[in-house]
Amino acid sequence: MRQVDYILGHSDSELRRLMLQSAVIRPITERLLHESGIEAGMRVLDVGSGTGDVAMLAAELVGPRGSVVGIDRSADALREARKRAKATGHSNIEYIEGSAEDFSASGPFDLAIGRYVLIHQADPTAFIRAVASHVRPGGIVAFHEIDIYSEARALPPVPLWTETWSYIVTAFASVMTHPDAGGRMIAHFEAAGLGQPQMFAEVPVGAGRESPLYSVLALSIRNLLPQLEKIGAATAAEVDVETLERRLGEAVSRESSQMLGPTQFCGWSRRSERRDH
């Protein structure tokens, strides 16, 4: 199964962006885990674990009697994840380099979760099916995905925010085949044989000069700049990434604007109690 190229790279800047982004959306992922039915003592699989934020959150929720396995294709990201887990005392997490399709576990999981992973798949339905294969009958399959296909929203309008988000959407659209995977989660779950998932959506809001969204956006543009230049969408001079975070904060604050981040889609379903043949 082919995975779409990860054009954000795996630099120190990208690892920092992942951790900042995680701080913004952690409450949304936590709500997903609670509403989908996570419990103490569960065995959890985190697919596309990255720097380990979802795995550490799950580890806290399942407690010392539970365990978490995080898998990711990036050795650099997992190196950071292991370092962070050790520093924070999360001894019930194991990180493994690999993919959901090739991963082999000693036994089934009670819950599998992926965050911002379906958008990177050439075939989201097949990926969901592969993840579900690691979950016991009656277990939970959950995904938290981002809207990376809609236009920017802010009232009053902030042209710099609109332009910045447009660059991000353009860069991803140049490589992704399913940037709308979050918006089509119901169809993908049903096609994967999991039935219609339960769902909710939330939207981060940025305002004033101190919103962490500005840092996340500026780092996203920094890490996407090679792709933007490659496809002729923008130059380094046009983007001026070194001042972008400050300029975003000033522009939003000056207009007293309410800047809406991308919609976060969360869905989950239980694998059928009937064992596959």
N, C-alpha and C positions, 0 to 999 in steps of 0.2 A: 504494500500500500504506500503510495507516494505521499510525502508531506511537502507542503508549500515551503519554499525557502524562507528562512527567518531573517528578514532584511534588517532587523534592528541590531543584529550582531550579538556578540557576547563580551563586549569590552567592559571595563570597569564602569564606564558611564552608563551602560545598559543595565548592569547589575544594580547600580544605584537607582536607576529609574524604576526597575522592578520593585525594589523595596519601598520607594516613595509611593508608587502606585498602589501597592498592597495596603499601605497605611490608610489610603483614601477609601478603598473598597472593602476593607476587612469586615466592617459591620454588615455589609450586604452578603458576603460569603458566610458569615456566622449565622445570619438569619436563614440562609439556605440550608445549612447543616442542621440547625435546630428544627426547622419546619419539615425537612425530609425525614427526620427521625433518628439522628445520631444519638447514641447512648453510651454510657460508661461501659468499658470492657469490650467495645467493638474492635474489629480488625478492619482498617481503612486503607484503601489504595488511592493515592494522589497521582494522577497522570499529568504529565507536563509540569513537574514539580518546581522547576526553575530554582530560585534561591530559597525555596522551602517554606514560604509563608503559609500556604494553605496546609501543608503537612504539619507545621508547628501548631496552627490553630486547631486542627483535628486532634492532634496529640493531647492538647489541653482538655478537649471536650471528652475524649474517651478515657482519660486518666491513666494511672499507672497499670491498671489491669488490662488496658487496651493497647493496641499497637498500630503503627502507621508505616506503610511502605510508600516512598516517593520515587517515581521513575521519571527520568528526563534524558533527552539525547545529548545534552550539553555537559561535558565533564567540568567545564569552568563553573557553570552555574551550580552544579552539585558539590563542587569543592567549597564554594561559599555556603551552601546550604548545610553541609556537615559541620563547618566551622561555627555557624550560627547556632545550630542545634546543640553543639557541645557547650558553647558559651552560655546558653540559656537553660541548660540542664534537661533538655528533652532527650532522655535516654531511651524512649520507646519508639524512636523513628529509625528506619533503615532507608538509605538512599541507594538507588541502583541505576546505573547508566543503561539506557535502552529505550525501547518503544513499547506501547501497549500491545502492538501486534505480535512482537517477538518475546515479550516478557513471559517467564515461566515461574509460577509461584508454587509453594509447597501445599497450598490449600486455598479454598475460595475465601473471598472477602465479604464482610457484612455490608460494606458501603464503598462505592468508588466515586470519586469526584474529580472533575477537571475544570480548571478555570482558564479562560481565554485560550482554549486549545482547538475547538471545533473550527474556528475561523482559519486556522493554519492547515487544515486538512484538505486534500484534493477530493475526498469522499467522506463528508461528515457522518453519513448514515453508516458506512462500513466501520468507521472509527468507533461510533457508539456501540455497535454490535461487538466489536473486539473488546472494548472495555467491559461490557456486560458479561462477556464470557468468563471474566475473572470473579464475578459476583455470584454468591450462592443463590439458589432459588428462594425468592422472597426477600432477597437483599435489595439494596437501594443503589440506583444509578443517578448521579446528579451532575449538572453542568451549570457553570456561571459564565456567560458570554457577553461580549460587548457589541454594541451597535457601531459598526465602522463603515456605514454606508449612507447614513442620513446627513443632512446639512446641519451646520452649527446653529445653535439657538441662543439668543440673548436679547433681553429687553431692559433698557433701550439697546438698540443694535450696537455692536462693537466691531467695526470692520477688521481690526487686527485679529480678533478672535476668529472671525469667519475665515480670513485668509489662512491663519495657522492651521485650523482644523481641515481646511480644504487641501493643504499640502499633505497632511497625514493620510487623509482618505485617498488622495491621488497616488501616493507612494504604495500603499497597501493594495489598491486596485490594480497596480501594475504587475503584481505577482499572485494575488489571491484569486482563487476560483469561487470561493464562497464567503465573501466578507459579510454576507447577510445570514450566516449560519444561526446567529442568535435569534434573529427575527423569524426564522423558519424552524425553530427547535421542535415544535409540535410535529411537523411533517417528518423531520429526521427521526424523532423518537418512534413514531408510528411505523415508518419504513424499516426501522431496525428491529421491529417486533416487540417493542416495549409498551405499546399502547399510547394513549394520550397522556402526557405528563401533567402534573400539577405545576403551575407557574406563577411567578410574580415578576414585576419589573420595578427598578428604582433608578433615580437620576441624581448624580452628584451635582451640587450647586456651588459655583464659585462667586465670591463677591469681595469687595474691598481690596486691599493691597497684599494681604497675607495668605490668601488661599493657596494650599499646596498644589492645586490644579495647574498653576502657572509653571511650577517646577517640572511637573510631569510632562506637560506639553512641550516645554522648551527642551527637555532632555530627549523627548521623542523625536523632535525635529533634528536635534544634533545627531542622533543615531541613524535617522533616515536620510540625512543629507547626501551621502554617497549615492543612494538610489534616486533621490530627486534630481541630482545632477546627471546621473546616467540616463534617465529618461527625458531629460530636458525640461523638467517641470519648474525648476528654480535653481538659482546659483547661491553660493555661500554669501555673496554680497547682498543679494536680494533678501535673504532670510535674516542675516545679521544675528546669528544665534547667540552670540555673546551677550547681547542686550535684550534678547527676546523676553525672558522671564520678567525683567523689570518693566519693559514696555507694556506687556500684557496687564500686569498689576496696575500700572498707572492708568491705562486706557479704561479698564473696567471700573476702577475707583472714580475716575473723572466723570464718567457717565452715570455713576450710581447704578450700574447695570447688574442684572441678575443673570449670570452666565451659566447655562446648563451644560454639564458634561454629557458624554455619550450615555445613552440608555444602557442599563445593565439588566440582561435577561437571565433569569434563574429558573431552571426546570428540573424536575426529578420524577422518577417512576420506580416502581418495584418490579424486579424481574419475576416472571411468572413462576408460581410454585411448581408447575409442571416441568420436569426435567427434560432438557433437549435430547433428542435421539440422533 
